[in-house]
Amino acid sequence: MLDITNVHKTFFAGTVNERVALKEINLSLTPGEFVTVIGSNGAGKSTVLNITSGKLRPDTGTVRIDGNDVTKLADHQRAKFIGRVFQDPMAGTSPDMTIEQNMSMAYERGKTRGLAPGVTKKKRDFFQEELKSLELGLENRLKAKVGLLSGGQRQALSLLMATFSSPKILLLDEHTAALDPQRADLVSRLTAEVVERHQLTTLMVTHNMEQALRLGSRLIMMHEGRIILDIGQEQKRKTTVQDLLHEFEKIKGGALDDRTMLQ
Ligand SMILES: Nc1ncnc2c1ncn2[C@@H]1O[C@H](COP(=O)(O)OP(=O)(O)OP(=O)(O)O)[C@@H](O)[C@H]1O
């Protein structure tokens, strides 16, 4: 469903600010696979998501979605294939618009562009049904401004809206990181339900190792632009946070040795 092949990305190449973000990355996701992505700061996690969404273009390599080469397509051209929820609860929704207007905009995304967010009775019934599944009582607040919702409610709504265009890929970029633990747990649980219900192929970046082990069917760990660990469902079940930390320390040690050797 998603094939990232030999992707390399350097920022500010040839300058003093040069940053190699991705080093010949290869990553393939089968339909319905839910991959959690962990790693150190600056490891390249967000860059993988940005290259998948089309926000960034790789220097070399290709990105394929459902067999189609989308490497050269801009983000708005890929929008109908991709749903995305960001870390900032303010990023995915418009605070001055009502819940139903926000949902209507998301519903139209990928179908028509630049149209007023009209809300028909049929759409409203659909929105209410969808909101019920969140069990947050939002189905009774269709006309409430989204700016009045809590961060957790907004992230839950963003998650739901991200599924409306039946995306081929769902990208979750630390979407629970800005929430308090209780709301983060709620959005985590909803994520598992929504992904399962829509059978979404999903890439989720998180700094929370426990969450990365609990959610999804596969886990990858990144470090300095490379995928350094890739484990499937079976192994993930047997792995603890302590094991992940140990693995990371081992590999970090290796990387340091490499650097020492280069000096
Ligand atoms: N738009 C950009 N311009 C310049 N450098 C960038 C840009 N985006 C990322 N980088 C650099 O690329 C590298 C990888 O960054 P990226 O944001 O992908 O890491 P990350 O794993 O998501 O990190 P974090 O967990 O800290 O968010 C870092 O060195 C970062 O400074």
PDBQT file of the ligand as one rigid body, heavy atoms in Angstrom, charges set to zero:
ROOT
HETATM    1  N1  LIG A 301      12.198  21.817   7.328  1.00  0.00    +0.000 N 
HETATM    2  C1  LIG A 301      13.435  21.532   7.757  1.00  0.00    +0.000 A 
HETATM    3  N2  LIG A 301      14.469  22.341   7.507  1.00  0.00    +0.000 NA
HETATM    4  C2  LIG A 301      15.710  22.029   7.926  1.00  0.00    +0.000 A 
HETATM    5  N3  LIG A 301      16.025  20.917   8.634  1.00  0.00    +0.000 NA
HETATM    6  C3  LIG A 301      15.033  20.072   8.917  1.00  0.00    +0.000 A 
HETATM    7  C4  LIG A 301      13.677  20.336   8.509  1.00  0.00    +0.000 A 
HETATM    8  N4  LIG A 301      12.912  19.316   8.947  1.00  0.00    +0.000 NA
HETATM    9  C5  LIG A 301      13.721  18.469   9.605  1.00  0.00    +0.000 A 
HETATM   10  N5  LIG A 301      14.996  18.923   9.587  1.00  0.00    +0.000 N 
HETATM   11  C6  LIG A 301      16.166  18.244  10.160  1.00  0.00    +0.000 C 
HETATM   12  O1  LIG A 301      16.142  16.902   9.732  1.00  0.00    +0.000 OA
HETATM   13  C7  LIG A 301      16.476  16.017  10.792  1.00  0.00    +0.000 C 
HETATM   14  C8  LIG A 301      15.310  15.062  11.034  1.00  0.00    +0.000 C 
HETATM   15  O2  LIG A 301      14.223  15.844  11.570  1.00  0.00    +0.000 OA
HETATM   16  P1  LIG A 301      12.792  15.231  11.908  1.00  0.00    +0.000 P 
HETATM   17  O3  LIG A 301      11.925  16.377  12.276  1.00  0.00    +0.000 OA
HETATM   18  O4  LIG A 301      12.356  14.345  10.795  1.00  0.00    +0.000 OA
HETATM   19  O5  LIG A 301      13.133  14.346  13.175  1.00  0.00    +0.000 OA
HETATM   20  P2  LIG A 301      12.132  13.667  14.231  1.00  0.00    +0.000 P 
HETATM   21  O6  LIG A 301      12.605  12.262  14.384  1.00  0.00    +0.000 OA
HETATM   22  O7  LIG A 301      10.729  13.861  13.819  1.00  0.00    +0.000 OA
HETATM   23  O8  LIG A 301      12.498  14.497  15.529  1.00  0.00    +0.000 OA
HETATM   24  P3  LIG A 301      11.627  14.959  16.795  1.00  0.00    +0.000 P 
HETATM   25  O9  LIG A 301      11.281  13.715  17.532  1.00  0.00    +0.000 OA
HETATM   26  O10 LIG A 301      12.591  15.804  17.534  1.00  0.00    +0.000 OA
HETATM   27  O11 LIG A 301      10.437  15.691  16.270  1.00  0.00    +0.000 OA
HETATM   28  C9  LIG A 301      16.837  16.899  11.990  1.00  0.00    +0.000 C 
HETATM   29  O12 LIG A 301      18.233  17.096  11.983  1.00  0.00    +0.000 OA
HETATM   30  C10 LIG A 301      16.123  18.198  11.692  1.00  0.00    +0.000 C 
HETATM   31  O13 LIG A 301      16.814  19.288  12.249  1.00  0.00    +0.000 OA
ENDROOT
TORSDOF 0
